[in-house]
Amino acid sequence: MTARVWIAEKMLQILNEHSEVSVTVLAERIERPRDKTLESLKTLAERGLVESLRLDKYRLTDAGRIAAGEGGYVRTGGAARPRTVRIETKSLRFRAWKALRMEGGKSTIPNLLSLLATDGEVVSETNLLKYFSALNRVGILSRLHRRVKGTAKTSNGFVVWAIIRNVGPKAPVWRPTKNEVYDPNTGTTYPLPPKGATP
């Protein structure tokens, strides 16, 4: 991750802590010159993550809150390849975590997907399986021994996933490149143990 990407993430997190923040205060928090901070804010505004308010203040948009809660980031690029926000695949995980909590902390992936899919959206069972497996390895989720009966005759049933460490409303962020899970609710990072190890 480049320094510029890291700064963008940090700005989103700070903005997520307040209803609105002035450019001056934000510059002090991230320890950058005011003009550079304003430039970064304009980039985030172009991506639809922040909006400008009165008296030189900024706040997060709904998309910005999702990005901040999931560890979303801004990727740098040249003029022909403008910076983009990568929150699309993580958005499913964010909604899945929320849905799992609303289901009483227990559900199957197919059931969650049936609740999460929106018109025209293609959702991936593999996406959630990898995500839930990572949360399982750090002790946030557990695979229950009992299964829910599947729809196909040859099905072995669906795995029931249960929350055993309810870290909070913000979805834990799986970072496969760093081999860790980050909890944005508390700022805690959980290194993934070797596969097969007990969390």
Secondary structure, DSSP 8 states (H G I E B T S, - for coil): --HHHHHHHHHHHHHHTSS-EEHHHHHHHHT--HHHHHHHHHHHHHTTSEEE-GGGEEEE-HHHHHHHHHT--EE---TTS--EE--HHHHHHHHHHHHHHHTTTEE-HHHHHHHH--TT----HHHHHHHHHHHHHTTSEEEEEEEE--SSTT---EEEEEESS---SS--EEETTTTEEEETTTTEEEE---TT---
